[in-house]
Amino acid sequence: MSDKHVTVLLQEAVDALVVDESGFYVDGTFGRGGHSRLVLEGLSERGRLLGIDKDPRAIEAGLQLNKDDGRFDIEHGSFAQLQQFIDGRDLIGAVDGVLVDLGVSSPQLDEAERGFSFLQDGPLDMRMNTEAGISAADWVNSAEEADIARVLKVYGEERFARRMAAAIVSARQEQPIERTLQLANIVAEANPAWEKGKHPATRAFQAIRIFINEELADLEAFLDQALEVLKPGGRLVVISFHSLEDRMVKRFIRRHERGQVLPKGVPVMESQLNKRLKSVGKAVKASADEVAVNVRSRSAIMRVAEKIQ
């Protein structure tokens, strides 16, 4: 299987992240190291970079990079454990920048055996960390119909969540749902309004993946922790591919830009509002040229913020 991964918003993300070539940085979604390698190119001999990833295959790639470049280190886990990994290095409040590139990497999608793709047949797994948690197959074969519908509606913003959930429960009574194309066909048949250019199972697969990997809970925990580990002037860079994720990031930055919300008329100075972040530039999307080369970049959106205090 190919490990080729086209990193989205590569130069833009690294340019936004690296503010000090001798600083300490974190790539919270190492993947196959696309962002990390470019970050390392921009660091001096004193600069350091920590990679984090749930995926054991990504950790293998990270360990190889560590052998090639001693400025890099890798941790197996979630970016929701950021504070733990940074505290272990005694660097709370001293990190120069943190980057996360959310969603699934190209190798995960392209490897049928990982179970993320509705285009290739493989075991229905969907776990980013294949060494922990419940697989998508275990979940779709045991969850209550109402819970399946809720996941598809909330995490996939799927209009036909109830119809799809009913179809899944009906199908599993005939035989267990264990393959990706098996689930994709069930969901597609339950979708009465196919959109041009979009597979009818897209939102359902996305929803189940987000749920299985606890992606939104991890993102919420990560954002709070990033604010604590960054130094004043440090950068937070988040690339998201889903409207739910992007809304979370946008609201988080806005909340800490605004500072403490007080009743109208309370006499306080601007400096007392505890504003902790400021946005850096506008949200960035992939260029037409990048989308032409890598269609998966079309939904990418990058937001950058700088810690004030």
C-alpha positions, 0 to 999 in steps of 0.5 A: 500500500502507498504511504504517499500523502499530499499535505494540505496548506503545507507552506501556509501552515508552516509560515504561520506557525514558525515565529522563532527558528530556535523555538519549540513547536508541536505538530499535533497530527504528525501523519506522515510528517509533511508539515513536520519536515518543512518545520524542521527545514525552518528551524535552527540547530537549537529549534525543536519539534514534537510530533503527536499521532494516534496512528501506529503507522504514523509513529513508525514514520516518526521514529524514522524521522527521529533517527534522521533528525535529533531535533524531532521527537514523537509521542504515540497518543492524541493531541488531546494529551498535549498538556501531558506531553508538554508537562513531561518536558517541563515546557508549559507556557514555553511552547512557540507554536502548535499545529493540528491538521484535523481529519484523516490522512491520505494513507488512512483513506487509501489503505482499504484495510483501515476501513475509512473509505466508502470507495474501497472494500475493507474491514469496517474499522475506522480507528485512527489508533488501531490498538485501542477503542471500539471499531466502527463494525462493532458499533454499527452492529450493536448501537441502538437505532436512535443512537446511530441516527443521532451520530449521523445527524450531529457529526455528519449533519446528515438530513436522512439520518433516521432513514439511514439508521433504520436501514443499518439496523434492518440490514444487520438483522440479516447479517453483520455489517463488517465491510466498508462497501457493505455499509456504504451500499446500505447507506446509499440506498437509504439516501433519497437525494444524491448530490452531484459530485458527492458520494451518498455515503460521505456524511455517514462515514464522516460522522461514524469516523468522528464518533469512533475517534472522539474527534470533537471531544479531542479538539475541545480538550486540545484547544484549551490545553494549547492556550496553556502550553503556548508562550505569549506570542506563540502561535496556534494553527488549526486546519479543519475539513469539517464545518463542526470543527471549524466552528469550534475553532472559530468560536474558541478564538473569538471567545479568547479575543473578546475576553471576559464577558461582563454585565453591561455598564460594569466599569472595567479597563480593557486590560482587565478583560483577560483577553488571551488570543488575537487572530492572525489574518483571515481564514485561509483556504486552499488555492485553486491550484492546490485543489486541482492537484489534491481534491481533498484540500477543497474543504480545508480551512486554516485559522491562526491565532497568537497568544497574548497572555 
